[in-house]
Amino acid sequence: MRAKKHVLHPLTEEQKTFAEINHNLVYQFLRRKNYSIEEYYNVVILDYVMAFQMYMEREDLQEKYAFPVIAYMRMNSAISNHFRAWNGQYGTVK
């Protein structure tokens, strides 16, 4: 069974604080994967926001995983989708 798709919504004050405290994960992820911050920040930031909204709203995620795991999974997915879309539009890079 597939999980319900998450929809972004305005952040609560608690979510804003949580996002600010953990924002370094975005830069950490991009550096570890050797992606340019200037080029790929906008690619991953929405998925980062979705990750912490999902994490804050779902106790099942909080019980099973640490937030960085969820954030990295979502940002990895964002990069993958970005390249998949790019390759579909421009053809495979050789």
PyMOL commands that set and color helices and strands:
alter all, ss='L'
color gray80, all
select helices_A, chain A and resi 13-22+24-32+37-57+59-64+67-90
alter helices_A, ss='H'
color red, helices_A
deselect
rebuild
show_as cartoon
